[in-house]
């Protein structure tokens, strides 16, 4: 059993807490915030990501790689890659960057719009379904060569009672299209995506 007593907490929500893996600096562990209650989010994500592995997904270029589960002193944890900047600091969410106001104009640049398109294309290509996508669960990673990449770090699962999108690409892509269009509309309302760019992005990539 792995103790998280001395591990650094990266973030937490209503249901879960995320810790930096005490043995692997490039990984994080998602656990129930209140272990006695368990975590419905962890249960959904575990089921969904194990399904991704069973169907052979090996391209983790916009969603953190999943490394399975382990037992901790806070219950079962899910292990994922930790997205960090080139200097080793944990990458910030779009919301954190916007509120800090120190993005050097990148959030208004064509490069940002291109990354949104690349993320959307990745989800459709591999039919990876986001259950929730917003400015709190997308982080912007600063790469060593100066480029930046967007990652969807949370809210990946399909809680449908009859999850056809888990086994049929057509259903998955229909669901992805709906979720991404709503997300782009949120970005427009937040002033991060001009209407003309939103219309261009909502045309589903091949």
C-alpha positions in Angstrom: 0.0 0.0 0.0 1.3 3.4 -1.0 1.2 6.2 1.6 0.2 9.6 0.3 0.9 11.3 3.6 4.0 13.1 2.4 2.9 13.4 -1.3 2.2 16.8 -2.7 -1.5 17.5 -3.5 -1.8 19.1 -6.9 -5.5 19.9 -6.9 -8.9 18.7 -5.6 -12.5 18.8 -6.6 -15.8 17.9 -4.8 -15.1 14.1 -5.3 -11.4 13.6 -5.8 -8.0 14.8 -4.8 -4.9 14.5 -7.1 -1.5 13.9 -5.7 1.9 13.8 -7.3 3.2 10.2 -7.3 5.8 10.0 -4.5 7.9 7.5 -6.5 7.4 8.7 -10.1 7.7 12.5 -10.5 6.1 12.3 -14.0 2.9 10.7 -12.7 -0.1 11.6 -10.6 -2.6 9.7 -8.6 -6.3 10.4 -8.4 -8.0 9.2 -5.2 -11.3 9.8 -3.4 -11.3 13.0 -1.5 -13.3 11.3 1.2 -12.1 7.7 1.2 -15.0 6.4 3.3 -17.4 7.4 0.5 -15.3 6.2 -2.4 -15.3 8.1 -5.7 -17.8 7.7 -8.5 -15.5 9.6 -10.8 -12.7 7.2 -10.2 -15.0 4.2 -10.8 -16.2 5.7 -14.1 -12.7 6.7 -15.3 -11.3 3.3 -14.4 -13.9 1.5 -16.4 -13.5 3.8 -19.4 -9.7 3.9 -19.5 -9.5 0.2 -19.1 -11.8 0.0 -22.1 -9.5 2.3 -24.1 -6.5 0.0 -23.3 -8.5 -3.1 -24.3 -9.2 -1.6 -27.7 -5.5 -0.8 -28.2 -5.3 3.0 -27.7 -1.6 3.8 -27.5 -1.6 7.5 -28.6 -1.6 9.6 -25.5 -0.8 12.9 -27.1 -3.7 15.0 -25.9 -5.0 12.9 -23.0 -2.6 11.7 -20.2 -1.5 8.1 -20.4 -3.3 5.7 -18.0 -1.1 3.4 -15.9 -3.8 1.4 -14.0 -4.6 1.4 -10.3 -2.8 1.0 -7.0 -3.8 0.8 -3.4 -3.1 3.8 -1.3 -3.8 4.8 2.3 -6.7 6.8 0.8 -8.2 3.9 -1.1 -7.8 2.9 -4.7 -6.0 5.4 -6.8 -5.8 5.8 -10.6 -2.4 6.6 -12.0 -1.9 8.9 -15.0 0.9 10.9 -16.6 1.4 14.2 -14.9 1.5 17.1 -17.4 4.3 19.5 -16.6 6.0 22.4 -18.4 9.6 22.2 -19.7 10.8 23.7 -16.4 9.2 20.9 -14.4 6.3 22.9 -12.9 2.8 21.4 -13.2 1.0 22.9 -16.3 -1.8 25.3 -15.5 -5.4 25.2 -16.6 -6.9 27.6 -19.1 -8.9 29.2 -16.3 -5.8 29.7 -14.2 -3.9 31.2 -17.1 -6.7 33.6 -18.0 -7.2 34.7 -14.4 -3.5 35.3 -14.0 -3.5 37.4 -17.2 0.1 36.4 -18.0 -0.3 34.3 -21.2 1.5 36.8 -23.5 -1.5 36.9 -25.7 -1.3 33.2 -26.6 -5.0 32.6 -25.7 -5.9 35.1 -28.4 -3.5 33.7 -31.0 -4.0 31.4 -34.0 -1.7 28.9 -32.3 -4.3 28.5 -29.5 -7.1 28.0 -32.1 -4.9 25.4 -33.9 -4.4 23.5 -30.6 -8.1 23.5 -30.0 -8.6 22.0 -33.4 -5.8 19.4 -32.8 -7.4 18.4 -29.5 -10.8 18.0 -31.2 -9.3 16.0 -34.1 -7.5 13.7 -31.6 -10.7 13.0 -29.7 -12.6 12.2 -32.9 -9.8 10.1 -34.4 -9.5 7.9 -31.4 -13.2 8.3 -30.4 -12.3 9.3 -26.9 -15.4 10.7 -25.3 -15.3 13.7 -22.8 -18.0 13.5 -20.2 -17.2 17.1 -19.3 -14.9 19.6 -21.0 -14.3 23.1 -19.7 -11.5 25.6 -18.9 -10.8 23.9 -15.6 -9.8 20.5 -17.0 -7.7 21.6 -20.0 -4.2 22.5 -19.3 -1.6 24.3 -21.4 1.8 22.7 -21.4 4.9 24.8 -22.3 7.3 22.7 -24.3 11.1 23.0 -24.4 11.0 24.3 -28.0 8.6 27.2 -27.1 5.4 25.6 -28.5 2.4 24.9 -26.3 0.1 22.0 -26.2 -3.4 21.6 -24.8 -4.3 18.5 -22.7 -7.6 17.2 -21.5 -6.6 16.0 -18.1 -10.0 15.2 -16.5 -13.6 14.5 -17.5 -12.9 11.6 -19.9 -15.5 8.9 -19.6 -19.0 7.9 -20.8 -21.5 7.4 -18.0 -24.4 6.5 -20.2 -26.6 3.7 -19.0 -26.3 2.1 -22.5 -22.8 3.3 -23.6 -23.0 2.7 -27.3 -20.3 5.3 -27.8 -17.9 3.0 -26.0 -18.1 0.4 -28.8 -19.2 2.2 -31.9 -17.1 5.0 -33.4 -20.1 6.7 -35.0 -21.9 7.1 -31.8 -18.7 8.3 -30.0 -18.1 11.0 -32.6 -21.6 12.3 -32.5 -21.2 12.7 -28.7 -17.8 14.3 -29.1 -19.2 16.8 -31.6 -21.9 17.8 -29.2 -19.6 18.2 -26.3 -17.0 20.2 -28.2 -19.6 22.6 -29.7 -20.8 23.4 -26.2 -17.2 23.9 -25.0 -16.4 26.2 -27.9 -19.5 28.2 -27.1 -18.4 28.6 -23.5 -15.0 29.8 -24.7 -16.7 32.4 -26.9 -18.8 33.6 -23.9 -15.6 33.9 -21.9 -13.9 36.0 -24.5 -11.4 33.4 -25.5 -12.7 32.4 -28.9 -14.0 34.9 -31.5 -17.3 33.9 -33.1 -15.7 33.5 -36.5 -13.1 31.1 -35.1 -15.8 29.2 -33.2 -17.8 28.6 -36.3 -14.7 27.3 -38.1 -13.9 25.0 -35.2 -17.4 23.5 -34.9 -17.0 22.1 -38.4 -15.9 18.6 -37.3 -12.4 17.7 -38.4 -12.0 14.5 -40.4 
